[in-house]
Amino acid sequence: MMEPMLIHLPHSSLQIPSDIRKDILITDVELDLEMFLLTDRYTDKLFDCSNAEIHKNMVNRIVFDPERFRSDSDEEMARVGMGAIYTKTINGRQLRKLSDGRREELMQRFYDPYHSELNRKTGMLLEQFGKCLILDGHSFPQEPLPFELDKSPDRPDICIGTSEFHTSPELCRLIVEYVKKCGPSVKLNSPFAGTMVPMKYYMKDRRVSSVMIEVNRKLYMNEATGEKSLGFDSVKSFIGGLLQEILQFI
């Protein structure tokens, strides 16, 4: 039975269309490494939930990043070349040359339809249930990447991202208590802060709640090879239990 939860998976895909690859200036080997480090691999498996609506980005975030603001003037990460359309690598090298016209072409092809569908699914759940919780599913490396704003080496097992407007203290407390009960370490908005809310509802509609769950990759995969580790099934079970706790709460 469908519940008023939408699971958002923006960074799990490894797919890059062939025509987009032609725009990329780095070699295939360099591109593979870039995707290896940037992709939230396996999050589509970890956050799988038959009771929730799923909204997954079907292309890699190098193609476009749906979690950035549409305008670079509004986006903090645009200053390091990682706005909605990346122009720099994680190390600050030129990734692609991007004219204003080409950027707008890509935004209309990928970004706008993605967010239009996210708005539609959110509205569908609001119409059906009168509320919608967006769970923003991510992973992060144990060692900070060069472009990341938070370079602290003291990284938790689980990071919870919140919004003052869209994340209730009660929901936040429930998640923190569940994580602590299960054993992993947890931090709020560190090393990553915030959570996805469609712009149609952002800071406007409290019926839309949202929380980001970031899982440290060391818990479920070999970060050197990208293969699932022996901990994968236990982490999947842990997240499944968390999703059920959240569903009961909402």
C-alpha positions, -999 to +999 in steps of 0.1 A: +000+000+000+014+034-010+023+057+019+029+095+018+066+092+014+087+101-017+123+087-018+146+110-038+177+094-053+196+120-073+231+106-074+230+068-078+232+064-116+264+057-135+248+065-169+262+093-193+245+096-227+270+093-256+263+128-269+270+143-234+303+123-233+314+143-264+313+175-243+336+160-216+372+171-219+389+145-196+399+110-207+377+079-202+399+067-174+397+101-157+360+102-162+355+067-147+374+079-116+354+111-114+322+091-114+336+065-090+341+093-064+310+113-071+284+086-074+263+075-045+266+039-056+240+014-044+218+040-027+189+029-050+193-005-035+198+006+001+168+030+001+144+007-019+109+008-004+078-008-020+055+015+001+070+048-011+071+067-044+106+067-059+121+095-078+155+085-092+179+104-115+185+080-144+218+097-154+249+105-136+252+138-117+280+148-141+253+152-167+233+174-144+228+177-107+192+181-096+201+191-061+216+224-072+196+256-077+188+262-113+206+296-114+243+296-107+239+329-089+218+311-063+241+281-060+270+280-036+287+252-053+288+270-087+318+290-075+338+257-077+323+248-111+298+224-096+265+241-101+235+223-118+258+216-148+294+208-137+322+225-155+350+215-131+362+181-118+365+174-081+401+186-083+392+218-101+403+208-136+382+218-166+355+191-171+336+207-200+334+239-219+299+253-214+284+282-233+253+299-219+233+284-248+246+249-242+239+251-205+203+262-211+199+234-236+210+208-210+188+224-183+157+222-205+166+186-216+174+172-181+169+195-152+135+210-159+117+178-167+132+161-137+119+188-114+086+190-131+081+153-124+093+157-088+067+184-084+040+162-100+048+132-076+049+155-046+015+170-056+001+136-062+009+125-026-004+157-012-037+153-030-040+117-019-028+120+017-028+157+025+010+155+033+042+143+018+076+134+033+106+135+010+134+113+021+166+125+003+189+094+000+226+098-003+260+084+006+294+100+012+331+089+013+349+085+045+376+109+033+365+144+023+367+151-015+386+183-025+355+203-035+336+196-003+330+225+020+333+205+052+369+191+053+367+178+089+381+142+091+357+134+119+330+119+098+300+101+112+285+068+100+252+086+093+246+123+085+211+137+088+203+168+068+175+190+078+155+222+069+143+245+096+110+249+077+105+214+064+120+191+090+101+189+123+121+185+156+101+154+163+110+136+131+147+146+136+146+132+171+130+100+160+157+094+134+186+103+157+173+080+184+168+051+160+203+055+146+219+056+181+199+026+192+212+006+163+248+016+170+261+038+142+275+073+150+253+102+138+256+139+132+231+166+122+240+186+091+276+175+091+294+169+068+264+178+046+235+200+054+200+206+041+175+184+022+156+183-010+123+202-013+108+210-047+109+247-055+071+248-059+068+240-021+101+253-008+097+275+023+060+278+014+041+246+023+046+228+056+026+198+043+058+189+025+083+177+050+118+165+041+149+150+056+182+139+041+198+106+051+235+102+041+253+069+047+291+067+050+302+044+022+327+026+044+297+009+061+285-010+030+312-009+002+349-012-005+357+024-013+388+013-032+370-011-056+334+000-055+322-035-046+296-042-020+312-052+013+301-078+039+283-050+057+259-042+028+230-064+039+231-052+075+231-016+063+202-023+040+183-039+069+192-009+091+178+016+065+148-006+059+140-005+096+145+033+097+121+037+068+095+017+086+099+039+117+095+070+097+064+056+079+048+049+112+056+084+124+041+102+094 
